[in-house]
Amino acid sequence: MLAKLPGRKSTATTKGSPTTRIILEMFGLLPYFDHVQGTDGFPCKPEPDVLFRSMQALGANPEDCLFIGDSAADMEAGHRAGVKTCAVLYGYGKEEALAQWKPDYWITHPNQLLSLPT
């Protein structure tokens, strides 16, 4: 699915970047990401810093980005960063908590990302 997903991809996680790289490598996913960004010494989500760092690394503008997350903190960070958000219902977050941030999209399976408008 990641290979078919258009556009450049970055992580924006509360894990550190080195740990995130190890995890992605372990599951064979690292080659699908153009940038790996963790919360490396700056505030965690819902602060939007990790998203801003990812966008900066890719030279991307907020209006061109989609942030995919499974928690209310993810949706708030995306909202505060000015990017479109996609809430996933197969993660840790609760639907009611995600809904309060009015995500632009909802998915129940990763493959649904391929059918979202670009």
C-alpha distances in whole Angstrom, upper triangle without the diagonal:
4,5,5,6,10,13,14,12,15,16,19,20,23,23,25,23,24,23,19,19,20,18,15,16,17,14,13,11,13,13,10,12,15,18,18,21,22,26,28,31,31,31,28,26,27,29,26,27,24,22,25,25,21,22,25,23,21,24,22,24,23,23,20,18,16,16,14,16,18,22,24,25,21,22,26,25,22,25,28,26,26,22,20,19,16,17,15,17,16,17,21,22,24,24,27,27,24,25,28,26,25,21,20,17,17,14,14,11,7,6,9,8,7,11,13,16,15
4,5,5,8,10,10,9,11,13,16,17,21,20,22,19,21,20,17,16,18,16,12,14,16,13,11,8,10,10,6,9,12,14,15,17,19,23,25,28,28,28,25,24,25,26,24,24,21,19,22,21,18,18,21,19,17,20,19,21,21,21,18,16,14,14,13,15,17,21,24,23,20,21,24,23,20,24,26,23,23,20,18,17,15,17,15,18,17,17,21,22,25,24,28,27,23,25,28,26,25,21,20,18,18,15,16,13,9,9,11,9,9,13,14,16,15
4,6,8,10,11,10,13,15,19,20,24,23,24,21,23,22,19,18,19,18,14,15,17,14,12,10,11,9,6,10,12,15,16,19,22,25,27,31,30,31,28,27,28,29,27,27,23,22,24,23,19,20,22,20,18,21,20,22,22,22,19,17,17,17,16,19,21,25,27,27,23,24,28,26,23,27,28,26,26,22,21,20,19,21,19,22,20,21,24,26,28,28,31,30,27,29,31,29,28,24,23,21,21,18,19,16,12,11,14,12,10,14,15,17,16
4,6,9,11,12,15,17,20,22,26,26,27,24,26,25,22,21,23,21,17,19,20,17,15,13,15,13,10,12,14,17,19,21,24,27,29,33,32,32,30,28,29,30,27,28,25,23,25,24,21,21,24,22,19,21,20,22,22,21,18,17,16,17,16,19,21,25,27,27,24,24,27,26,23,26,28,26,25,21,20,19,18,20,19,21,20,22,25,26,28,27,30,30,26,28,30,28,27,23,21,19,19,17,18,15,12,10,12,10,7,11,12,14,13
4,7,9,9,12,14,17,19,23,23,25,22,24,24,20,20,22,20,17,19,21,18,16,13,14,13,9,11,13,15,17,19,21,24,27,30,29,29,27,25,26,27,24,24,22,19,21,21,18,18,21,19,16,19,17,19,18,18,14,13,12,14,13,16,19,22,24,24,20,21,24,22,20,22,25,22,21,18,16,16,14,17,16,19,19,20,23,23,26,25,28,27,23,25,27,25,23,20,18,16,16,15,16,14,10,9,10,7,6,9,10,11,10
4,7,9,12,15,18,21,24,25,26,23,25,25,22,21,24,22,19,21,23,21,19,15,16,14,11,12,12,15,17,19,22,25,27,30,29,29,27,25,26,27,23,24,22,19,20,20,17,16,19,18,14,16,14,16,16,16,12,12,11,14,14,18,21,24,25,25,21,22,24,23,20,22,24,21,20,17,16,16,15,18,18,22,22,22,26,26,28,27,29,29,25,26,28,25,24,20,18,17,18,17,19,17,14,13,13,10,8,11,11,11,8
4,6,10,13,16,19,23,23,24,21,23,24,20,20,23,22,18,20,23,21,19,16,15,14,11,10,10,12,15,17,20,23,24,28,26,27,25,23,24,24,21,21,19,16,17,17,14,13,15,14,11,12,11,13,14,13,10,9,10,13,14,17,21,23,25,24,20,21,23,21,18,20,22,19,18,15,14,15,15,19,19,23,23,23,26,26,28,27,30,28,25,26,28,25,24,20,18,17,19,19,21,19,16,15,16,12,11,14,13,12,9
4,7,11,13,16,20,20,20,17,20,21,17,17,20,19,16,18,21,19,17,14,13,11,9,7,6,8,11,13,17,20,21,24,23,24,23,21,23,22,19,19,16,14,15,14,11,10,12,11,8,10,9,12,13,14,11,9,11,12,13,17,20,22,24,23,19,20,22,19,17,20,21,18,18,15,15,16,16,19,20,23,23,22,25,25,28,27,30,28,25,27,28,25,24,21,19,19,20,20,22,20,16,17,17,14,14,17,15,15,12
4,7,10,13,17,17,17,14,17,17,14,14,17,16,13,15,18,16,15,11,10,10,7,5,5,7,9,10,14,17,18,22,21,21,20,19,20,20,17,17,14,12,14,13,9,10,12,11,8,12,11,13,13,15,12,9,10,10,11,14,17,19,21,20,16,18,20,17,15,18,19,16,17,14,14,14,14,17,17,20,20,19,22,22,25,25,27,26,22,24,26,23,23,19,18,18,19,18,20,18,14,15,16,13,14,17,15,16,14
4,7,10,13,13,14,11,14,15,11,11,15,14,12,14,17,16,15,12,10,11,9,6,6,5,5,7,10,13,15,18,17,18,16,16,17,17,14,14,10,9,11,10,6,8,11,9,8,11,11,13,13,15,13,10,10,9,11,13,16,18,19,18,14,16,18,15,14,17,18,15,16,14,15,14,15,17,17,20,20,18,20,21,24,24,27,24,21,24,25,22,23,19,19,19,20,19,21,19,16,18,18,15,17,19,18,19,17
4,6,10,10,11,9,12,12,8,10,13,12,10,13,15,15,15,11,10,12,11,8,9,7,5,5,7,10,12,16,15,16,13,13,15,15,13,12,9,8,11,10,7,10,12,11,11,14,14,16,15,17,15,12,11,9,10,10,13,15,17,15,12,15,16,13,13,17,17,15,17,14,15,14,14,15,15,18,18,16,17,18,21,22,24,22,19,22,23,20,22,18,19,18,19,18,20,18,15,18,19,16,18,20,19,20,19
4,7,9,10,9,13,13,10,12,15,14,13,16,18,17,18,15,14,16,14,11,12,9,7,5,6,8,11,13,12,12,10,9,11,11,9,9,5,6,9,8,6,9,12,11,12,15,14,15,14,17,16,12,11,8,9,9,12,13,14,12,9,12,13,10,10,14,14,12,14,13,14,13,14,14,15,18,18,16,16,16,20,21,22,20,17,20,21,18,20,17,18,18,19,19,20,20,17,20,20,17,20,22,20,21,20
4,5,7,8,11,10,8,11,13,12,12,15,17,16,18,15,14,17,16,13,15,12,9,7,5,6,10,12,12,11,8,8,11,11,11,10,7,9,12,11,10,13,15,14,16,18,17,19,17,20,19,16,14,11,11,9,11,11,14,11,9,13,14,11,12,16,15,14,17,16,17,15,15,15,15,18,17,14,14,15,18,20,22,19,17,20,21,18,21,18,20,19,19,19,20,20,17,21,21,19,22,24,22,24,23
4,6,9,12,10,9,13,14,13,14,17,18,19,20,18,17,20,19,17,18,15,12,9,6,5,8,10,10,9,6,7,10,10,11,10,8,11,13,12,12,16,17,17,19,21,20,21,19,23,22,19,17,14,14,12,13,12,13,10,10,14,14,11,14,17,16,15,19,18,19,17,18,17,17,19,18,15,14,15,18,20,22,19,17,21,21,19,22,20,22,22,22,22,22,22,20,24,24,22,25,27,25,27,26
4,6,8,7,6,10,11,10,12,15,15,16,18,16,15,19,18,16,17,14,11,9,5,6,8,11,11,12,9,11,14,14,14,13,10,13,16,14,14,17,19,17,19,22,22,23,22,25,24,21,20,16,16,14,15,14,17,14,13,17,18,15,17,20,20,19,22,21,22,20,20,19,19,21,19,16,15,17,20,23,25,21,20,24,24,23,25,23,25,24,24,23,24,23,21,24,25,23,26,28,27,29,28
4,6,5,6,9,10,11,12,14,15,17,18,17,15,18,18,16,16,13,9,8,4,5,5,9,10,12,11,13,16,15,15,13,11,14,15,13,13,17,17,16,18,21,21,23,23,26,25,22,21,18,18,17,18,18,20,17,16,20,20,17,19,22,21,20,23,22,24,22,22,22,22,24,23,20,19,21,24,26,28,25,24,27,28,25,28,25,27,27,27,26,27,26,23,27,28,25,28,31,29,31,29
4,5,5,6,9,10,10,12,14,16,16,14,12,15,15,12,13,10,6,5,4,7,7,10,12,14,13,15,18,17,16,14,11,13,15,12,11,15,15,13,15,19,19,22,21,24,23,20,20,17,18,17,19,19,22,19,17,20,21,18,19,22,22,20,23,21,23,22,22,22,22,25,23,21,21,22,26,28,30,27,25,28,29,26,28,26,27,27,27,26,27,25,23,25,27,24,26,29,28,29,27
4,5,5,6,9,10,11,12,15,15,14,12,15,16,14,15,12,9,9,8,10,9,13,15,17,16,18,21,20,20,17,14,17,18,15,15,18,19,16,18,21,22,25,25,28,26,23,23,21,21,20,22,22,25,22,20,24,25,22,23,26,25,24,27,25,27,25,25,25,25,27,25,22,22,24,28,30,32,29,28,31,32,30,32,29,30,30,29,28,29,27,24,27,29,26,28,31,30,32,30
4,5,5,6,9,10,11,13,14,13,12,16,17,15,16,14,10,10,8,11,11,14,16,17,15,17,20,20,20,18,15,17,20,17,16,20,21,18,20,24,24,26,26,29,27,24,23,20,19,18,19,20,23,20,19,23,24,21,22,26,25,24,27,25,26,24,24,24,23,24,22,19,19,22,26,28,30,27,26,30,30,28,30,28,29,28,28,26,26,25,22,25,27,25,27,30,29,32,30
4,5,5,6,8,10,11,12,11,9,13,13,11,13,11,7,8,7,10,11,15,16,17,15,16,18,19,18,17,13,15,17,15,14,17,18,16,17,21,21,23,23,25,24,20,19,17,16,15,17,18,21,18,17,20,21,19,19,23,23,21,24,22,23,21,21,21,19,22,20,17,18,20,24,25,28,25,24,27,28,26,28,25,26,25,24,23,23,22,19,22,24,21,24,27,26,28,26
4,5,5,6,8,10,10,9,7,10,12,10,12,10,7,9,9,13,13,17,18,20,18,19,22,22,21,19,15,17,19,16,14,18,19,16,17,20,21,24,24,26,24,21,21,19,18,18,20,21,24,22,20,23,24,22,22,26,26,23,26,24,25,23,23,23,22,24,22,20,21,23,27,29,31,29,27,30,31,29,30,27,28,27,27,25,25,23,20,23,25,22,24,27,27,29,27
4,6,5,6,9,10,10,8,12,14,13,15,13,11,12,12,15,15,18,20,22,20,21,24,24,23,22,18,20,22,20,18,21,22,19,21,24,25,28,27,30,28,25,24,21,20,20,21,22,25,24,22,25,27,24,25,28,28,27,29,27,28,26,25,25,23,25,23,20,21,24,27,29,32,30,28,32,33,31,32,29,31,29,28,26,26,24,21,24,26,24,26,29,29,31,30
4,5,5,7,9,8,8,12,13,12,15,14,11,13,12,15,16,19,21,21,19,20,22,23,22,22,18,19,22,20,18,21,23,20,21,25,25,27,26,29,27,23,22,19,18,17,18,20,23,21,19,23,25,23,23,27,27,25,28,25,26,23,22,22,20,22,19,17,18,21,24,26,29,27,25,29,30,28,30,27,28,26,25,23,23,20,18,21,23,21,23,27,26,29,28
4,5,5,6,5,5,9,9,9,12,11,9,12,12,16,17,21,22,22,20,20,23,23,22,21,17,18,21,19,16,19,21,18,18,22,22,25,24,26,24,21,20,18,16,16,18,20,23,22,19,22,24,22,22,26,26,24,26,24,24,22,21,21,19,21,19,17,19,21,25,26,29,27,25,28,30,28,29,26,26,25,24,22,21,19,16,18,21,19,20,24,24,26,25
4,5,5,6,5,8,10,11,13,13,11,14,15,18,19,22,24,25,23,24,26,27,25,24,20,21,24,21,19,22,23,20,20,24,24,27,27,29,27,24,23,21,20,20,21,24,27,25,23,26,28,26,25,29,30,28,30,27,27,25,24,24,23,25,22,20,22,25,28,30,33,31,29,32,34,32,33,29,30,28,27,25,25,22,19,21,24,22,23,26,27,29,27
4,6,8,8,11,13,14,17,16,14,17,17,20,21,24,26,26,24,25,27,28,27,26,22,24,26,24,22,25,26,23,24,27,27,30,30,32,29,26,25,23,21,21,21,24,27,26,24,27,29,27,27,31,32,30,32,29,29,27,25,25,23,24,21,20,21,24,28,29,32,31,29,32,34,32,33,30,31,29,28,25,24,21,19,21,24,23,24,27,28,31,29
4,6,8,10,11,13,16,16,15,17,17,21,22,25,27,27,24,24,27,28,27,26,22,23,26,24,21,24,26,23,23,27,26,29,29,30,28,25,23,21,19,19,19,22,26,25,22,25,28,26,26,29,30,29,30,27,27,25,23,22,20,21,18,17,19,22,26,27,30,29,27,30,32,31,31,28,28,26,25,22,21,18,16,17,20,20,21,24,25,28,27
4,6,7,9,11,14,15,14,17,18,22,23,26,28,28,26,26,28,29,27,27,23,23,26,24,21,23,25,22,21,25,25,28,28,29,27,24,23,21,20,20,21,24,28,27,24,27,29,27,26,30,31,29,30,27,27,25,23,24,21,23,20,20,22,25,28,29,33,31,29,32,34,32,32,29,29,27,26,23,22,19,16,17,21,19,20,23,24,27,26
4,6,6,7,11,12,11,14,16,19,21,24,25,26,23,23,25,26,24,24,20,20,22,20,17,20,22,19,18,22,22,24,24,26,23,20,19,18,16,17,19,21,25,24,21,23,26,24,23,26,28,25,27,24,23,22,20,21,19,21,19,18,20,23,26,27,30,28,26,29,31,29,29,25,25,23,23,20,20,17,14,15,18,16,17,21,21,23,22
4,5,6,8,9,8,12,14,17,18,22,23,24,22,22,25,25,23,22,18,18,20,18,15,18,19,16,16,20,20,23,23,25,22,20,19,18,17,18,20,23,25,24,21,24,26,23,23,26,27,24,26,23,23,22,21,22,21,23,21,20,22,24,28,29,32,30,27,30,32,29,30,26,27,25,25,23,23,20,17,18,21,18,19,23,23,25,23
4,6,8,10,11,14,17,20,21,25,26,27,25,25,27,27,25,24,20,20,22,20,16,18,20,16,15,19,19,23,23,25,22,20,19,19,18,20,22,25,28,27,23,26,28,25,24,28,29,26,27,24,24,23,22,24,22,25,23,23,25,27,30,31,34,32,29,32,34,31,31,28,27,26,26,24,24,21,17,18,21,18,18,22,22,24,22
4,7,9,10,14,16,20,21,25,25,26,24,23,25,26,23,22,19,18,20,18,15,16,18,16,14,18,17,20,21,22,19,17,16,16,15,17,20,23,25,24,21,23,25,23,21,25,26,23,24,21,21,20,19,21,19,22,21,20,23,25,28,28,31,29,26,29,31,28,28,24,24,22,22,20,21,18,14,15,17,15,15,18,19,20,18
4,5,7,10,13,17,18,21,22,23,21,20,22,22,20,19,15,15,16,15,11,13,15,12,11,15,14,18,18,20,17,14,14,14,14,16,19,21,24,22,19,21,23,20,19,22,23,20,21,19,19,18,18,20,19,22,21,20,22,24,27,27,30,28,25,28,29,26,27,23,23,21,22,21,22,19,16,17,19,15,16,20,19,20,18
4,7,10,14,17,18,21,21,23,21,21,23,22,20,18,15,14,15,13,10,11,12,9,8,11,12,16,17,19,16,14,15,15,16,18,21,23,25,23,20,22,24,21,19,23,23,20,21,18,19,19,20,22,22,25,24,23,25,26,29,30,32,30,27,29,31,27,28,24,24,23,24,23,25,22,19,20,21,18,18,21,20,21,18
4,6,10,13,14,17,17,19,18,18,20,20,17,15,12,12,13,10,7,10,10,7,7,11,12,15,16,19,16,14,15,14,15,17,20,21,23,21,18,20,22,18,18,21,21,18,20,17,19,19,19,21,21,25,24,22,24,25,28,29,31,28,26,28,29,26,27,24,24,23,24,23,25,23,20,21,22,19,20,23,22,23,20
4,7,10,11,15,15,17,15,16,18,18,16,14,10,11,13,10,8,11,12,9,10,14,14,17,17,20,18,15,16,14,15,15,18,19,21,19,16,19,20,17,17,21,20,18,20,18,19,19,19,20,20,23,22,20,21,22,26,27,29,27,24,27,28,25,26,23,24,23,24,23,24,22,19,21,23,20,21,24,23,24,22
4,7,8,11,11,13,12,13,15,14,12,10,7,8,10,7,6,10,11,9,11,14,14,16,16,19,18,15,15,13,14,14,17,18,19,17,14,17,18,14,15,18,18,15,18,16,18,18,18,20,20,23,22,20,20,21,25,26,28,25,23,26,26,23,25,22,23,23,23,23,25,23,20,23,24,21,23,25,24,25,23
4,6,9,9,11,9,11,13,13,12,10,7,9,11,9,9,13,13,12,14,17,17,19,18,21,20,17,17,14,15,14,16,16,18,15,13,17,17,14,15,18,18,16,19,18,20,18,19,19,20,22,22,19,18,19,23,25,26,23,21,25,25,22,25,22,24,24,24,24,25,24,21,24,25,22,25,27,25,27,25
4,6,6,7,6,9,11,10,10,8,6,9,11,9,10,14,14,14,16,19,19,20,19,22,22,19,18,15,16,15,17,16,17,13,13,16,16,13,15,18,16,15,19,18,20,19,20,20,21,23,23,20,19,19,23,25,26,22,21,24,24,22,24,22,24,25,25,25,26,26,24,27,27,24,27,30,27,29,27
4,6,8,9,12,15,13,13,10,8,12,13,10,12,15,15,14,17,19,20,21,21,24,24,21,21,19,20,19,20,20,21,17,17,20,19,16,18,21,19,18,21,21,23,22,24,24,24,27,26,23,22,23,26,28,29,26,25,28,28,25,28,26,28,28,28,29,30,29,27,30,30,28,30,33,31,32,30
4,7,9,12,15,13,13,10,10,14,14,12,14,17,17,16,20,21,22,23,22,26,26,23,24,21,22,21,22,21,21,18,18,21,20,17,19,22,19,18,22,22,25,24,26,26,27,29,29,25,24,24,28,30,30,27,26,29,28,26,29,27,29,30,30,31,32,32,30,33,33,30,33,35,33,34,32
4,7,10,12,9,10,7,8,11,11,10,13,15,15,16,19,20,20,21,20,23,24,21,21,19,20,19,21,19,19,15,16,18,17,13,16,18,16,15,19,20,22,22,24,24,25,27,28,24,23,23,26,28,28,24,23,26,25,23,26,25,27,28,28,29,31,31,29,32,32,29,32,34,31,32,30
4,7,8,6,8,7,8,11,12,12,14,16,16,18,20,21,21,21,19,23,23,21,20,17,19,17,18,16,16,12,13,16,14,11,14,16,13,14,17,18,21,20,22,21,23,25,26,22,21,20,23,25,25,21,20,23,22,20,23,22,24,26,26,27,29,29,28,31,30,28,31,33,30,31,30
4,6,6,8,8,7,10,12,12,14,16,17,18,20,21,21,21,19,22,23,19,19,15,16,14,15,13,13,9,10,13,12,9,12,15,13,13,17,17,19,17,19,18,20,22,22,18,17,16,19,21,22,18,17,21,20,18,21,20,22,23,23,24,25,26,24,28,27,25,28,30,27,29,28
3,4,6,8,7,9,11,12,13,15,17,18,19,21,19,19,16,19,20,17,16,12,13,11,12,10,9,6,6,9,8,6,9,11,10,11,14,14,16,14,16,15,17,19,19,16,15,14,16,18,18,15,14,17,16,14,17,16,18,19,20,21,22,23,22,25,25,22,26,27,24,26,25
4,6,9,9,10,12,14,15,16,18,20,21,22,20,19,16,19,20,17,16,13,13,11,12,10,8,4,6,8,6,4,8,9,8,10,13,13,15,13,15,14,17,18,20,17,15,14,16,17,17,13,12,15,14,12,15,14,17,19,19,21,22,24,23,26,25,23,26,27,24,25,25
4,6,8,9,10,12,13,14,16,18,19,20,18,18,15,18,20,17,16,14,15,14,16,13,12,8,9,11,8,6,9,10,8,9,12,13,16,15,17,17,19,22,23,20,19,17,20,21,20,17,16,18,17,14,17,17,19,21,22,23,25,26,25,28,27,25,28,29,26,27,26
4,6,5,6,9,10,11,12,14,16,16,15,14,11,15,16,13,13,11,13,13,15,14,13,10,9,10,8,5,7,8,6,5,9,10,13,13,15,16,19,21,23,20,19,18,20,21,21,18,16,18,17,14,17,16,17,19,20,22,24,25,23,26,25,22,25,26,23,24,22
4,5,5,6,9,10,10,12,14,15,14,14,13,16,17,15,15,13,16,15,18,16,16,12,12,13,12,8,10,12,10,8,12,13,16,16,18,19,21,24,25,22,21,21,23,24,25,21,20,22,21,18,20,19,20,22,23,25,27,27,25,28,27,24,27,28,25,26,24
4,5,5,6,9,10,11,13,14,13,14,13,16,16,13,14,11,13,13,16,15,15,12,10,13,12,9,10,13,11,9,13,13,15,15,17,17,19,22,22,20,19,19,22,23,24,21,19,22,21,18,20,18,20,21,22,23,25,24,22,25,25,22,24,26,24,24,23
4,5,5,6,8,10,11,12,11,11,9,13,13,10,10,8,11,12,15,15,15,12,10,11,11,8,7,10,10,7,10,9,12,12,14,16,17,21,22,19,20,19,22,22,23,20,18,20,20,16,18,16,17,18,19,20,23,23,20,23,22,19,21,23,20,21,19
4,5,5,6,9,10,10,9,9,8,12,13,11,12,11,14,15,19,18,18,15,13,14,13,10,10,12,10,7,10,10,13,14,17,19,21,24,25,23,23,22,25,25,26,23,21,23,22,19,20,18,19,21,22,24,26,26,24,26,25,22,24,26,23,23,20
4,5,5,6,9,10,10,11,11,15,15,13,14,13,16,17,20,19,20,17,15,17,16,12,13,15,14,11,13,13,16,17,19,21,22,26,26,24,24,24,27,27,28,25,23,25,25,22,23,21,22,23,24,25,27,27,24,26,26,23,25,27,24,24,22
4,5,5,6,9,8,10,10,14,13,10,12,11,13,15,18,18,19,17,14,16,16,13,12,15,14,11,13,12,14,15,17,19,20,23,24,22,22,22,25,26,27,25,22,24,25,21,22,20,20,21,22,22,25,24,21,23,23,19,21,24,21,21,19
4,5,5,6,5,7,7,11,10,8,11,11,14,16,19,20,20,18,15,16,17,13,12,14,14,10,11,10,13,14,17,19,21,25,25,23,24,24,27,27,28,25,23,24,25,21,22,19,19,20,22,23,25,25,22,23,23,19,21,23,20,20,17
4,5,5,6,8,10,13,12,12,14,14,17,19,23,23,23,21,18,19,19,16,15,17,16,12,14,13,16,18,20,23,24,28,29,27,27,27,30,30,31,28,26,28,28,24,25,23,22,24,26,27,29,28,25,27,27,23,24,26,24,23,20
4,6,8,11,13,16,14,13,15,15,18,19,23,24,24,22,19,21,21,17,17,19,18,15,17,15,18,19,21,23,25,28,28,26,27,27,31,31,32,30,27,29,29,26,27,24,24,25,26,27,29,28,24,26,26,23,24,26,24,24,21
4,5,9,11,13,11,10,13,14,16,19,23,24,25,22,19,21,21,18,16,19,19,15,16,14,16,18,19,22,23,27,27,26,27,27,30,30,32,30,26,28,29,25,26,23,22,23,25,25,27,26,22,24,24,20,21,23,21,21,17
4,7,10,12,10,11,14,15,19,21,25,26,26,24,21,22,22,19,17,19,18,15,15,14,17,19,21,24,26,29,30,28,30,29,32,32,33,31,28,29,30,26,26,24,23,24,26,27,30,28,25,26,26,22,23,25,22,21,18
4,7,8,7,7,11,12,16,19,22,23,23,22,19,19,19,16,14,16,16,12,12,11,13,15,18,21,23,26,27,26,28,27,29,29,30,28,25,26,26,23,23,20,19,20,23,24,27,26,23,24,23,19,20,22,19,18,15
4,6,5,7,10,12,16,19,22,23,22,21,18,18,18,15,13,14,14,10,9,9,11,14,17,20,23,26,28,27,28,27,29,28,29,27,24,25,25,21,21,19,17,19,22,24,27,26,24,25,24,20,21,22,19,17,14
4,5,5,8,10,13,16,19,20,19,18,15,14,14,12,9,10,10,7,6,5,8,11,14,17,20,23,25,24,25,24,25,24,25,23,20,21,21,17,17,15,14,16,19,21,24,24,22,23,22,18,20,21,17,16,14
4,6,8,11,14,17,21,21,20,20,17,15,16,14,11,11,12,10,7,6,7,11,14,17,20,24,26,25,26,25,26,25,26,24,21,21,21,17,17,15,13,15,18,20,24,24,22,23,21,17,19,19,15,13,11
4,7,10,13,17,20,21,21,21,17,16,18,16,12,14,15,12,10,7,8,11,14,17,20,23,25,24,26,25,27,25,27,25,22,22,23,19,18,16,13,15,18,19,23,22,20,20,19,15,16,17,14,12,9
4,7,10,13,17,18,18,17,14,13,15,13,10,11,13,10,9,6,6,9,11,14,16,20,21,21,22,21,23,22,24,22,19,20,20,17,16,13,12,13,16,17,20,20,17,18,17,13,15,16,13,12,10
4,6,10,13,15,15,15,12,11,13,12,8,11,13,11,10,6,5,5,7,10,13,16,18,17,19,18,20,19,21,19,15,17,18,14,14,10,9,10,12,13,16,16,14,15,14,10,13,13,10,11,9
4,6,10,11,12,12,8,8,11,9,6,9,11,10,10,7,6,5,6,9,11,14,15,14,16,15,17,17,18,16,13,15,16,13,13,10,10,10,12,13,15,15,13,15,14,11,14,15,13,14,13
4,7,10,11,11,8,8,12,11,9,11,14,13,13,10,9,6,5,6,7,11,12,11,13,12,15,14,17,15,12,14,16,13,13,10,10,9,9,10,12,12,10,13,12,9,13,14,12,14,14
4,6,8,9,5,7,10,10,9,12,14,14,15,12,11,8,6,5,6,9,10,8,9,9,12,12,14,12,9,12,14,12,13,10,12,11,10,10,12,12,11,15,14,12,16,17,15,17,18
4,7,8,7,8,11,12,12,14,16,16,18,15,14,10,8,6,5,7,7,5,6,5,8,9,12,10,8,11,13,12,13,11,13,12,10,10,11,12,12,15,15,14,18,19,17,20,20
4,5,5,7,9,10,11,12,14,15,17,16,15,11,10,8,8,9,11,8,7,4,7,9,10,7,6,10,11,10,12,11,14,14,12,13,14,15,15,19,18,17,21,22,20,22,23
4,5,5,6,8,10,10,12,14,15,15,14,11,11,9,11,12,14,11,10,7,8,9,9,5,5,8,8,7,10,10,13,14,13,15,16,18,18,22,20,19,23,23,21,23,23
4,5,5,6,9,10,10,12,14,14,14,12,13,11,13,14,16,13,11,9,11,13,13,9,8,12,11,9,13,12,15,16,16,17,18,20,20,23,22,20,24,25,22,24,24
4,5,5,6,9,10,10,12,11,11,9,9,8,10,13,14,12,11,9,12,13,14,11,9,12,12,9,12,10,13,13,13,15,16,17,16,20,19,17,20,21,19,20,20
4,5,5,6,9,10,11,10,9,6,8,7,10,12,15,13,13,10,12,11,12,9,7,9,9,6,8,7,10,11,11,14,16,17,17,20,18,16,20,20,17,19,19
4,5,5,6,8,10,10,11,9,11,11,14,16,18,16,15,13,14,14,13,10,9,11,9,6,9,9,12,14,15,17,19,21,21,24,22,20,23,24,20,21,22
4,5,5,6,9,9,11,9,12,12,15,17,19,17,16,14,16,17,17,13,12,14,13,10,12,11,14,15,16,18,21,22,20,23,22,20,23,24,20,21,21
4,5,5,6,5,7,6,9,10,13,16,18,17,17,15,17,16,17,14,12,13,13,9,11,9,10,12,14,16,19,20,18,21,19,17,20,20,17,18,17
4,5,5,6,7,7,11,12,15,18,20,19,19,16,17,17,16,14,12,12,11,7,9,8,10,13,15,18,20,22,21,23,21,19,22,22,18,18,18
4,5,8,10,11,14,15,18,21,23,21,21,18,20,19,19,16,14,15,14,10,12,12,14,16,18,21,24,25,24,26,24,22,25,25,22,22,21
4,6,9,10,14,15,18,21,23,21,22,20,22,21,21,18,16,17,16,13,14,13,14,16,19,21,24,24,23,25,23,20,23,24,20,20,19
4,7,9,13,15,19,22,24,23,23,21,22,21,21,19,16,17,16,12,13,12,12,15,17,20,23,24,23,24,22,20,22,22,18,18,16
4,6,10,13,16,19,21,20,21,19,21,20,21,19,15,16,16,12,12,10,10,12,15,17,20,21,19,21,19,16,18,18,15,14,13
4,7,10,13,17,19,18,20,18,19,17,19,17,14,14,15,11,10,7,6,8,11,14,17,18,17,18,16,13,15,15,12,11,11
4,7,10,13,15,15,16,14,16,14,15,14,10,11,12,9,9,5,5,6,9,11,14,15,14,16,14,12,15,15,11,12,13
4,6,10,12,12,14,12,14,12,14,13,10,11,13,10,9,6,6,4,5,7,10,12,11,13,11,9,12,12,10,12,13
4,6,9,9,11,9,10,9,11,10,7,8,11,10,9,6,8,6,5,6,9,11,11,14,11,11,14,15,12,15,16
4,6,6,9,8,10,9,12,12,9,11,14,13,13,10,11,9,6,5,6,7,8,11,10,10,14,14,13,16,18
4,6,8,7,8,7,11,11,9,11,14,14,14,12,14,11,7,6,5,8,10,13,12,13,16,16,15,19,21
4,7,8,10,10,14,14,12,14,17,17,17,15,17,14,10,8,6,7,9,12,12,13,16,17,17,21,22
4,6,8,10,13,12,11,14,17,16,17,15,17,15,12,11,9,10,11,14,14,15,18,19,19,22,23
4,7,10,12,11,10,14,16,16,17,16,19,17,14,14,12,14,14,18,18,18,22,23,22,25,26
4,6,9,7,7,10,12,12,14,13,16,15,12,13,12,14,15,19,18,18,22,22,21,24,25
4,6,5,6,9,11,12,13,13,16,15,12,13,13,15,17,20,19,20,23,23,22,25,26
4,5,5,6,9,10,11,11,14,13,10,11,11,14,16,19,17,18,22,21,19,22,24
4,5,5,7,9,10,11,15,14,12,14,15,18,20,23,21,21,25,24,22,24,26
4,5,6,8,10,11,15,15,13,15,16,19,20,23,21,21,25,24,22,24,26
4,6,6,7,7,11,11,10,12,13,16,17,20,18,17,21,21,18,20,22
4,5,5,7,10,10,9,12,14,17,19,21,18,18,22,21,18,20,22
4,6,8,12,13,13,16,18,21,22,24,22,21,25,24,21,22,24
4,6,9,11,12,15,17,20,20,23,20,19,23,22,19,20,21
4,6,9,10,13,16,19,19,21,18,17,21,19,16,17,19
4,5,7,10,13,16,16,18,15,14,17,16,13,14,16
4,7,10,14,16,16,17,14,12,15,14,10,11,12
4,7,10,12,12,13,10,9,12,11,8,10,12
4,7,9,11,12,9,9,13,12,10,12,15
4,6,7,9,6,7,11,10,9,13,15
4,7,9,7,10,12,12,13,16,18
4,6,6,8,10,11,12,16,18
4,5,6,8,10,11,15,16
4,5,6,8,10,13,15
4,5,5,7,11,13
4,5,5,9,10
4,6,8,9
4,6,9
4,6
4
